[in-house]
């Protein structure tokens, strides 16, 4: 994932960190591909880690074919 470190500029409209939901200040990270904003590098890393874990260990109800088979039964 690629990101940009922004210093001295508050985003418009008012934005909040994707990970911790705190308001974005004058310094923040923005992921290039998704344009998601993070208040600091730690929140960015935590969000990436959480995303990878969710993809590696999906809950059965989050798998579309599993949901359909359960509904049919």
Secondary structure as GFF3:
##gff-version 3
##sequence-region A 1 73
A	DSSP	beta_strand	3	6	.	.	.	ID=ss1
A	DSSP	beta_strand	28	31	.	.	.	ID=ss2
A	DSSP	beta_strand	37	38	.	.	.	ID=ss3
A	DSSP	alpha_helix	41	56	.	.	.	ID=ss4
A	DSSP	three_ten_helix	60	62	.	.	.	ID=ss5
A	DSSP	alpha_helix	64	72	.	.	.	ID=ss6
###
